[in-house]
Amino acid sequence: MTKLEKKNKPKVSDWTAIDLKNWREGHSFNQIEAAAAIGIGRQQWLHMETNRRDVDLVVKLACIGYDTLKSA
């Protein structure tokens, strides 16, 4: 892996699968709706929510951004 590839690797957030599920349920979304709301695929959402993959920092930030826009 080159230095450039390491820099572009997505950072992992401090959110867990439970945090992601709580965010989704707080908005009364199903997994498809939650993924669409923040612009990712259903499969990516599913893998993070079922703890098969770490929650990416960009996903956490997208959720926070969604909340910010909805409360404005």
Distance bins in CASP14 RR format, pairs under 12 A and 6 or more apart:
PFRMAT RR
TARGET T0000
AUTHOR 0000-0000-0000
RMODE 2
METHOD distances of the structure
MODEL  1
1 7 0 0 0 0 0 1 0 0 0 0 0
1 8 0 0 0 0 0 1 0 0 0 0 0
1 9 0 0 0 0 1 0 0 0 0 0 0
2 8 0 0 0 0 1 0 0 0 0 0 0
2 9 0 0 0 0 0 1 0 0 0 0 0
3 9 0 0 0 0 0 1 0 0 0 0 0
8 58 0 0 0 0 0 1 0 0 0 0 0
9 54 0 0 0 0 0 1 0 0 0 0 0
9 56 0 0 0 0 0 1 0 0 0 0 0
9 57 0 0 0 0 0 1 0 0 0 0 0
9 58 0 0 0 0 0 1 0 0 0 0 0
10 40 0 0 0 0 0 1 0 0 0 0 0
10 44 0 0 0 0 0 1 0 0 0 0 0
10 48 0 0 0 0 0 1 0 0 0 0 0
10 53 0 0 0 0 0 1 0 0 0 0 0
10 54 0 0 0 0 1 0 0 0 0 0 0
10 55 0 0 0 0 0 1 0 0 0 0 0
10 56 1 0 1 0 0 0 0 0 0 0 0
10 57 1 0 0 1 0 0 0 0 0 0 0
10 58 1 0 0 1 0 0 0 0 0 0 0
10 59 0 0 0 0 1 0 0 0 0 0 0
10 60 0 0 0 0 0 1 0 0 0 0 0
10 61 0 0 0 0 0 1 0 0 0 0 0
11 54 0 0 0 0 1 0 0 0 0 0 0
11 55 0 0 0 0 0 1 0 0 0 0 0
11 56 1 0 0 1 0 0 0 0 0 0 0
11 57 1 0 1 0 0 0 0 0 0 0 0
11 58 1 0 0 1 0 0 0 0 0 0 0
11 59 0 0 0 0 0 1 0 0 0 0 0
11 60 0 0 0 0 1 0 0 0 0 0 0
11 61 0 0 0 0 1 0 0 0 0 0 0
12 48 0 0 0 0 0 1 0 0 0 0 0
12 53 0 0 0 0 1 0 0 0 0 0 0
12 54 1 0 1 0 0 0 0 0 0 0 0
12 55 1 0 0 1 0 0 0 0 0 0 0
12 56 1 0 0 1 0 0 0 0 0 0 0
12 57 1 0 0 1 0 0 0 0 0 0 0
12 58 0 0 0 0 0 1 0 0 0 0 0
12 59 0 0 0 0 1 0 0 0 0 0 0
12 60 0 0 0 0 1 0 0 0 0 0 0
13 19 0 0 0 0 1 0 0 0 0 0 0
13 20 0 0 0 0 1 0 0 0 0 0 0
13 23 0 0 0 0 0 1 0 0 0 0 0
13 48 0 0 0 0 1 0 0 0 0 0 0
13 53 0 0 0 0 0 1 0 0 0 0 0
13 54 1 0 0 1 0 0 0 0 0 0 0
13 55 1 0 1 0 0 0 0 0 0 0 0
13 56 1 0 0 1 0 0 0 0 0 0 0
13 57 1 0 1 0 0 0 0 0 0 0 0
13 58 0 0 0 0 1 0 0 0 0 0 0
13 59 1 0 0 1 0 0 0 0 0 0 0
13 60 1 1 0 0 0 0 0 0 0 0 0
13 61 1 0 0 1 0 0 0 0 0 0 0
13 62 0 0 0 0 0 1 0 0 0 0 0
13 63 0 0 0 0 1 0 0 0 0 0 0
13 64 0 0 0 0 0 1 0 0 0 0 0
14 20 0 0 0 0 0 1 0 0 0 0 0
14 54 0 0 0 0 0 1 0 0 0 0 0
14 55 0 0 0 0 1 0 0 0 0 0 0
14 56 0 0 0 0 0 1 0 0 0 0 0
14 57 0 0 0 0 1 0 0 0 0 0 0
14 59 0 0 0 0 0 1 0 0 0 0 0
14 60 1 0 0 1 0 0 0 0 0 0 0
14 61 0 0 0 0 0 1 0 0 0 0 0
15 21 0 0 0 0 0 1 0 0 0 0 0
15 22 0 0 0 0 1 0 0 0 0 0 0
15 23 0 0 0 0 1 0 0 0 0 0 0
15 24 0 0 0 0 0 1 0 0 0 0 0
15 48 0 0 0 0 1 0 0 0 0 0 0
15 49 0 0 0 0 0 1 0 0 0 0 0
15 51 0 0 0 0 0 1 0 0 0 0 0
15 53 0 0 0 0 0 1 0 0 0 0 0
15 54 0 0 0 0 1 0 0 0 0 0 0
15 55 1 0 1 0 0 0 0 0 0 0 0
15 56 0 0 0 0 1 0 0 0 0 0 0
15 57 0 0 0 0 1 0 0 0 0 0 0
15 58 0 0 0 0 0 1 0 0 0 0 0
15 59 1 0 0 1 0 0 0 0 0 0 0
15 60 1 0 1 0 0 0 0 0 0 0 0
15 61 0 0 0 0 1 0 0 0 0 0 0
15 62 0 0 0 0 0 1 0 0 0 0 0
15 63 0 0 0 0 1 0 0 0 0 0 0
15 64 0 0 0 0 1 0 0 0 0 0 0
16 22 0 0 0 0 1 0 0 0 0 0 0
16 23 0 0 0 0 0 1 0 0 0 0 0
16 48 0 0 0 0 1 0 0 0 0 0 0
16 49 0 0 0 0 1 0 0 0 0 0 0
16 50 0 0 0 0 0 1 0 0 0 0 0
16 51 1 0 0 1 0 0 0 0 0 0 0
16 53 0 0 0 0 0 1 0 0 0 0 0
16 54 0 0 0 0 1 0 0 0 0 0 0
16 55 1 0 0 1 0 0 0 0 0 0 0
16 59 0 0 0 0 0 1 0 0 0 0 0
16 60 0 0 0 0 0 1 0 0 0 0 0
17 23 0 0 0 0 0 1 0 0 0 0 0
17 24 0 0 0 0 0 1 0 0 0 0 0
17 31 0 0 0 0 0 1 0 0 0 0 0
17 45 0 0 0 0 0 1 0 0 0 0 0
17 46 0 0 0 0 0 1 0 0 0 0 0
17 47 0 0 0 0 1 0 0 0 0 0 0
17 48 1 0 0 1 0 0 0 0 0 0 0
17 49 1 0 1 0 0 0 0 0 0 0 0
17 50 1 0 0 1 0 0 0 0 0 0 0
17 51 1 0 1 0 0 0 0 0 0 0 0
17 52 0 0 0 0 1 0 0 0 0 0 0
17 53 0 0 0 0 1 0 0 0 0 0 0
17 54 0 0 0 0 1 0 0 0 0 0 0
17 55 1 0 0 1 0 0 0 0 0 0 0
17 59 0 0 0 0 0 1 0 0 0 0 0
18 24 0 0 0 0 0 1 0 0 0 0 0
18 25 0 0 0 0 0 1 0 0 0 0 0
18 48 0 0 0 0 0 1 0 0 0 0 0
18 49 0 0 0 0 1 0 0 0 0 0 0
18 50 0 0 0 0 0 1 0 0 0 0 0
18 51 0 0 0 0 1 0 0 0 0 0 0
18 55 0 0 0 0 1 0 0 0 0 0 0
19 25 0 0 0 0 0 1 0 0 0 0 0
19 26 0 0 0 0 0 1 0 0 0 0 0
19 48 0 0 0 0 1 0 0 0 0 0 0
19 49 0 0 0 0 1 0 0 0 0 0 0
19 51 0 0 0 0 0 1 0 0 0 0 0
19 54 0 0 0 0 0 1 0 0 0 0 0
19 55 1 0 0 1 0 0 0 0 0 0 0
19 59 0 0 0 0 0 1 0 0 0 0 0
19 60 1 0 0 1 0 0 0 0 0 0 0
19 63 0 0 0 0 1 0 0 0 0 0 0
19 64 0 0 0 0 0 1 0 0 0 0 0
20 26 0 0 0 0 0 1 0 0 0 0 0
20 27 0 0 0 0 0 1 0 0 0 0 0
20 29 0 0 0 0 0 1 0 0 0 0 0
20 31 0 0 0 0 1 0 0 0 0 0 0
20 34 0 0 0 0 1 0 0 0 0 0 0
20 35 0 0 0 0 0 1 0 0 0 0 0
20 38 0 0 0 0 0 1 0 0 0 0 0
20 40 0 0 0 0 0 1 0 0 0 0 0
20 44 0 0 0 0 0 1 0 0 0 0 0
20 45 1 0 0 1 0 0 0 0 0 0 0
20 46 0 0 0 0 0 1 0 0 0 0 0
20 47 0 0 0 0 0 1 0 0 0 0 0
20 48 1 0 1 0 0 0 0 0 0 0 0
20 49 1 0 1 0 0 0 0 0 0 0 0
20 50 0 0 0 0 1 0 0 0 0 0 0
20 51 0 0 0 0 1 0 0 0 0 0 0
20 53 0 0 0 0 0 1 0 0 0 0 0
20 54 0 0 0 0 0 1 0 0 0 0 0
20 55 1 0 1 0 0 0 0 0 0 0 0
20 56 0 0 0 0 0 1 0 0 0 0 0
20 59 1 0 0 1 0 0 0 0 0 0 0
20 60 0 0 0 0 1 0 0 0 0 0 0
20 62 0 0 0 0 0 1 0 0 0 0 0
20 63 1 0 0 1 0 0 0 0 0 0 0
21 27 0 0 0 0 0 1 0 0 0 0 0
21 29 0 0 0 0 0 1 0 0 0 0 0
21 30 0 0 0 0 0 1 0 0 0 0 0
21 31 0 0 0 0 1 0 0 0 0 0 0
21 34 0 0 0 0 1 0 0 0 0 0 0
21 45 0 0 0 0 0 1 0 0 0 0 0
21 46 0 0 0 0 0 1 0 0 0 0 0
21 48 0 0 0 0 1 0 0 0 0 0 0
21 49 1 0 1 0 0 0 0 0 0 0 0
21 50 0 0 0 0 1 0 0 0 0 0 0
21 51 0 0 0 0 1 0 0 0 0 0 0
21 55 0 0 0 0 0 1 0 0 0 0 0
21 63 0 0 0 0 0 1 0 0 0 0 0
22 29 0 0 0 0 0 1 0 0 0 0 0
22 34 0 0 0 0 0 1 0 0 0 0 0
22 49 0 0 0 0 0 1 0 0 0 0 0
22 55 0 0 0 0 0 1 0 0 0 0 0
22 63 0 0 0 0 0 1 0 0 0 0 0
23 29 0 0 0 0 1 0 0 0 0 0 0
23 31 0 0 0 0 0 1 0 0 0 0 0
23 33 0 0 0 0 0 1 0 0 0 0 0
23 34 1 0 0 1 0 0 0 0 0 0 0
23 35 0 0 0 0 0 1 0 0 0 0 0
23 37 0 0 0 0 1 0 0 0 0 0 0
23 38 0 0 0 0 1 0 0 0 0 0 0
23 45 0 0 0 0 0 1 0 0 0 0 0
23 48 0 0 0 0 0 1 0 0 0 0 0
23 49 0 0 0 0 1 0 0 0 0 0 0
23 55 0 0 0 0 1 0 0 0 0 0 0
23 59 0 0 0 0 1 0 0 0 0 0 0
23 60 0 0 0 0 1 0 0 0 0 0 0
23 62 0 0 0 0 0 1 0 0 0 0 0
23 63 1 0 1 0 0 0 0 0 0 0 0
23 64 0 0 0 0 1 0 0 0 0 0 0
23 65 0 0 0 0 0 1 0 0 0 0 0
23 66 0 0 0 0 1 0 0 0 0 0 0
23 67 0 0 0 0 1 0 0 0 0 0 0
23 70 0 0 0 0 0 1 0 0 0 0 0
24 30 1 0 0 1 0 0 0 0 0 0 0
24 31 1 0 0 1 0 0 0 0 0 0 0
24 32 0 0 0 0 0 1 0 0 0 0 0
24 33 0 0 0 0 1 0 0 0 0 0 0
24 34 1 0 1 0 0 0 0 0 0 0 0
24 35 0 0 0 0 1 0 0 0 0 0 0
24 36 0 0 0 0 0 1 0 0 0 0 0
24 37 0 0 0 0 1 0 0 0 0 0 0
24 38 0 0 0 0 1 0 0 0 0 0 0
24 42 0 0 0 0 0 1 0 0 0 0 0
24 45 0 0 0 0 1 0 0 0 0 0 0
24 46 0 0 0 0 0 1 0 0 0 0 0
24 48 0 0 0 0 0 1 0 0 0 0 0
24 49 1 0 0 1 0 0 0 0 0 0 0
24 55 0 0 0 0 0 1 0 0 0 0 0
24 59 0 0 0 0 0 1 0 0 0 0 0
24 63 0 0 0 0 1 0 0 0 0 0 0
24 66 0 0 0 0 0 1 0 0 0 0 0
25 31 0 0 0 0 0 1 0 0 0 0 0
25 33 0 0 0 0 0 1 0 0 0 0 0
25 34 0 0 0 0 1 0 0 0 0 0 0
25 49 0 0 0 0 0 1 0 0 0 0 0
26 33 0 0 0 0 0 1 0 0 0 0 0
26 34 0 0 0 0 1 0 0 0 0 0 0
26 37 0 0 0 0 0 1 0 0 0 0 0
26 63 0 0 0 0 0 1 0 0 0 0 0
26 66 0 0 0 0 0 1 0 0 0 0 0
26 67 0 0 0 0 1 0 0 0 0 0 0
26 70 0 0 0 0 0 1 0 0 0 0 0
27 33 1 0 0 1 0 0 0 0 0 0 0
27 34 1 0 0 1 0 0 0 0 0 0 0
27 35 0 0 0 0 0 1 0 0 0 0 0
27 36 0 0 0 0 0 1 0 0 0 0 0
27 37 1 0 0 1 0 0 0 0 0 0 0
27 38 0 0 0 0 0 1 0 0 0 0 0
27 63 0 0 0 0 1 0 0 0 0 0 0
27 66 0 0 0 0 1 0 0 0 0 0 0
27 67 0 0 0 0 1 0 0 0 0 0 0
27 70 0 0 0 0 1 0 0 0 0 0 0
27 71 0 0 0 0 0 1 0 0 0 0 0
28 34 0 0 0 0 1 0 0 0 0 0 0
28 37 0 0 0 0 0 1 0 0 0 0 0
29 35 0 0 0 0 1 0 0 0 0 0 0
29 36 0 0 0 0 1 0 0 0 0 0 0
29 37 1 0 0 1 0 0 0 0 0 0 0
29 38 0 0 0 0 1 0 0 0 0 0 0
29 42 0 0 0 0 0 1 0 0 0 0 0
29 45 0 0 0 0 1 0 0 0 0 0 0
29 49 0 0 0 0 0 1 0 0 0 0 0
29 63 0 0 0 0 0 1 0 0 0 0 0
29 66 0 0 0 0 0 1 0 0 0 0 0
29 70 0 0 0 0 0 1 0 0 0 0 0
30 36 0 0 0 0 1 0 0 0 0 0 0
30 37 0 0 0 0 0 1 0 0 0 0 0
30 42 0 0 0 0 1 0 0 0 0 0 0
30 45 0 0 0 0 1 0 0 0 0 0 0
30 46 0 0 0 0 0 1 0 0 0 0 0
30 49 0 0 0 0 0 1 0 0 0 0 0
31 37 0 0 0 0 0 1 0 0 0 0 0
31 38 0 0 0 0 0 1 0 0 0 0 0
31 40 0 0 0 0 0 1 0 0 0 0 0
31 41 0 0 0 0 1 0 0 0 0 0 0
31 42 1 0 1 0 0 0 0 0 0 0 0
31 43 0 0 0 0 1 0 0 0 0 0 0
31 44 0 0 0 0 0 1 0 0 0 0 0
31 45 1 0 1 0 0 0 0 0 0 0 0
31 46 1 0 1 0 0 0 0 0 0 0 0
31 47 0 0 0 0 0 1 0 0 0 0 0
31 48 0 0 0 0 0 1 0 0 0 0 0
31 49 1 0 0 1 0 0 0 0 0 0 0
31 50 0 0 0 0 1 0 0 0 0 0 0
32 38 0 0 0 0 0 1 0 0 0 0 0
32 39 0 0 0 0 0 1 0 0 0 0 0
32 40 0 0 0 0 0 1 0 0 0 0 0
32 41 0 0 0 0 1 0 0 0 0 0 0
32 42 1 0 1 0 0 0 0 0 0 0 0
32 43 0 0 0 0 0 1 0 0 0 0 0
32 44 0 0 0 0 0 1 0 0 0 0 0
32 45 0 0 0 0 1 0 0 0 0 0 0
32 46 0 0 0 0 1 0 0 0 0 0 0
32 49 0 0 0 0 0 1 0 0 0 0 0
33 39 0 0 0 0 0 1 0 0 0 0 0
33 40 0 0 0 0 0 1 0 0 0 0 0
33 41 0 0 0 0 0 1 0 0 0 0 0
33 42 0 0 0 0 1 0 0 0 0 0 0
33 45 0 0 0 0 1 0 0 0 0 0 0
33 66 0 0 0 0 0 1 0 0 0 0 0
34 40 0 0 0 0 1 0 0 0 0 0 0
34 41 0 0 0 0 1 0 0 0 0 0 0
34 42 0 0 0 0 1 0 0 0 0 0 0
34 44 0 0 0 0 0 1 0 0 0 0 0
34 45 1 0 1 0 0 0 0 0 0 0 0
34 46 0 0 0 0 1 0 0 0 0 0 0
34 48 0 0 0 0 0 1 0 0 0 0 0
34 49 0 0 0 0 1 0 0 0 0 0 0
34 59 0 0 0 0 0 1 0 0 0 0 0
34 62 0 0 0 0 0 1 0 0 0 0 0
34 63 0 0 0 0 1 0 0 0 0 0 0
34 66 0 0 0 0 1 0 0 0 0 0 0
35 41 1 0 1 0 0 0 0 0 0 0 0
35 42 1 0 1 0 0 0 0 0 0 0 0
35 43 0 0 0 0 1 0 0 0 0 0 0
35 44 1 0 0 1 0 0 0 0 0 0 0
35 45 1 1 0 0 0 0 0 0 0 0 0
35 46 0 0 0 0 1 0 0 0 0 0 0
35 47 0 0 0 0 0 1 0 0 0 0 0
35 48 0 0 0 0 1 0 0 0 0 0 0
35 49 0 0 0 0 1 0 0 0 0 0 0
35 59 0 0 0 0 1 0 0 0 0 0 0
35 62 0 0 0 0 0 1 0 0 0 0 0
35 63 0 0 0 0 0 1 0 0 0 0 0
35 66 0 0 0 0 0 1 0 0 0 0 0
36 42 0 0 0 0 1 0 0 0 0 0 0
36 44 0 0 0 0 0 1 0 0 0 0 0
36 45 0 0 0 0 1 0 0 0 0 0 0
36 62 0 0 0 0 0 1 0 0 0 0 0
36 66 0 0 0 0 0 1 0 0 0 0 0
37 45 0 0 0 0 1 0 0 0 0 0 0
37 59 0 0 0 0 0 1 0 0 0 0 0
37 62 0 0 0 0 1 0 0 0 0 0 0
37 63 0 0 0 0 1 0 0 0 0 0 0
37 65 0 0 0 0 0 1 0 0 0 0 0
37 66 1 0 1 0 0 0 0 0 0 0 0
37 67 0 0 0 0 0 1 0 0 0 0 0
37 69 0 0 0 0 0 1 0 0 0 0 0
37 70 0 0 0 0 1 0 0 0 0 0 0
38 44 0 0 0 0 1 0 0 0 0 0 0
38 45 0 0 0 0 1 0 0 0 0 0 0
38 48 0 0 0 0 0 1 0 0 0 0 0
38 55 0 0 0 0 0 1 0 0 0 0 0
38 56 0 0 0 0 0 1 0 0 0 0 0
38 58 0 0 0 0 1 0 0 0 0 0 0
38 59 1 0 0 1 0 0 0 0 0 0 0
38 60 0 0 0 0 1 0 0 0 0 0 0
38 61 0 0 0 0 1 0 0 0 0 0 0
38 62 1 1 0 0 0 0 0 0 0 0 0
38 63 1 0 1 0 0 0 0 0 0 0 0
38 64 0 0 0 0 1 0 0 0 0 0 0
38 65 0 0 0 0 1 0 0 0 0 0 0
38 66 1 0 1 0 0 0 0 0 0 0 0
38 67 0 0 0 0 0 1 0 0 0 0 0
38 69 0 0 0 0 0 1 0 0 0 0 0
38 70 0 0 0 0 0 1 0 0 0 0 0
39 45 0 0 0 0 1 0 0 0 0 0 0
39 58 0 0 0 0 0 1 0 0 0 0 0
39 59 0 0 0 0 1 0 0 0 0 0 0
39 62 1 0 0 1 0 0 0 0 0 0 0
39 63 0 0 0 0 0 1 0 0 0 0 0
39 65 0 0 0 0 0 1 0 0 0 0 0
39 66 0 0 0 0 1 0 0 0 0 0 0
40 46 0 0 0 0 0 1 0 0 0 0 0
40 47 0 0 0 0 0 1 0 0 0 0 0
40 48 0 0 0 0 1 0 0 0 0 0 0
40 49 0 0 0 0 0 1 0 0 0 0 0
40 53 0 0 0 0 0 1 0 0 0 0 0
40 55 0 0 0 0 0 1 0 0 0 0 0
40 56 0 0 0 0 1 0 0 0 0 0 0
40 58 0 0 0 0 1 0 0 0 0 0 0
40 59 1 0 0 1 0 0 0 0 0 0 0
40 60 0 0 0 0 0 1 0 0 0 0 0
40 61 0 0 0 0 0 1 0 0 0 0 0
40 62 1 0 0 1 0 0 0 0 0 0 0
40 63 0 0 0 0 0 1 0 0 0 0 0
40 66 0 0 0 0 0 1 0 0 0 0 0
41 47 0 0 0 0 1 0 0 0 0 0 0
41 48 0 0 0 0 0 1 0 0 0 0 0
41 49 0 0 0 0 0 1 0 0 0 0 0
41 59 0 0 0 0 0 1 0 0 0 0 0
41 62 0 0 0 0 0 1 0 0 0 0 0
42 48 0 0 0 0 0 1 0 0 0 0 0
42 49 0 0 0 0 0 1 0 0 0 0 0
43 49 0 0 0 0 0 1 0 0 0 0 0
43 50 0 0 0 0 0 1 0 0 0 0 0
43 52 0 0 0 0 0 1 0 0 0 0 0
43 53 0 0 0 0 1 0 0 0 0 0 0
44 50 0 0 0 0 0 1 0 0 0 0 0
44 52 0 0 0 0 0 1 0 0 0 0 0
44 53 1 0 0 1 0 0 0 0 0 0 0
44 54 0 0 0 0 0 1 0 0 0 0 0
44 55 0 0 0 0 0 1 0 0 0 0 0
44 56 0 0 0 0 1 0 0 0 0 0 0
44 58 0 0 0 0 0 1 0 0 0 0 0
44 59 1 0 0 1 0 0 0 0 0 0 0
44 62 0 0 0 0 0 1 0 0 0 0 0
45 52 0 0 0 0 0 1 0 0 0 0 0
45 53 0 0 0 0 1 0 0 0 0 0 0
45 55 0 0 0 0 1 0 0 0 0 0 0
45 56 0 0 0 0 0 1 0 0 0 0 0
45 59 0 0 0 0 1 0 0 0 0 0 0
45 62 0 0 0 0 0 1 0 0 0 0 0
45 63 0 0 0 0 0 1 0 0 0 0 0
46 52 1 0 0 1 0 0 0 0 0 0 0
46 53 0 0 0 0 1 0 0 0 0 0 0
47 53 1 0 1 0 0 0 0 0 0 0 0
47 54 0 0 0 0 1 0 0 0 0 0 0
47 55 0 0 0 0 1 0 0 0 0 0 0
47 56 0 0 0 0 0 1 0 0 0 0 0
47 59 0 0 0 0 0 1 0 0 0 0 0
48 54 1 0 0 1 0 0 0 0 0 0 0
48 55 1 0 1 0 0 0 0 0 0 0 0
48 56 1 0 0 1 0 0 0 0 0 0 0
48 57 0 0 0 0 0 1 0 0 0 0 0
48 58 0 0 0 0 0 1 0 0 0 0 0
48 59 1 0 0 1 0 0 0 0 0 0 0
48 60 0 0 0 0 1 0 0 0 0 0 0
48 62 0 0 0 0 0 1 0 0 0 0 0
48 63 0 0 0 0 0 1 0 0 0 0 0
49 55 0 0 0 0 1 0 0 0 0 0 0
49 59 0 0 0 0 0 1 0 0 0 0 0
49 63 0 0 0 0 0 1 0 0 0 0 0
53 59 0 0 0 0 1 0 0 0 0 0 0
54 60 0 0 0 0 0 1 0 0 0 0 0
55 61 0 0 0 0 0 1 0 0 0 0 0
55 62 0 0 0 0 0 1 0 0 0 0 0
55 63 0 0 0 0 1 0 0 0 0 0 0
56 62 0 0 0 0 1 0 0 0 0 0 0
56 63 0 0 0 0 0 1 0 0 0 0 0
57 63 0 0 0 0 0 1 0 0 0 0 0
57 64 0 0 0 0 0 1 0 0 0 0 0
58 64 0 0 0 0 0 1 0 0 0 0 0
58 65 0 0 0 0 0 1 0 0 0 0 0
59 65 0 0 0 0 0 1 0 0 0 0 0
59 66 0 0 0 0 0 1 0 0 0 0 0
60 66 0 0 0 0 0 1 0 0 0 0 0
60 67 0 0 0 0 0 1 0 0 0 0 0
61 67 0 0 0 0 0 1 0 0 0 0 0
61 68 0 0 0 0 0 1 0 0 0 0 0
62 68 0 0 0 0 0 1 0 0 0 0 0
62 69 0 0 0 0 0 1 0 0 0 0 0
63 69 0 0 0 0 0 1 0 0 0 0 0
63 70 0 0 0 0 0 1 0 0 0 0 0
64 70 0 0 0 0 0 1 0 0 0 0 0
64 71 0 0 0 0 0 1 0 0 0 0 0
65 71 0 0 0 0 1 0 0 0 0 0 0
65 72 0 0 0 0 1 0 0 0 0 0 0
66 72 0 0 0 0 0 1 0 0 0 0 0
END
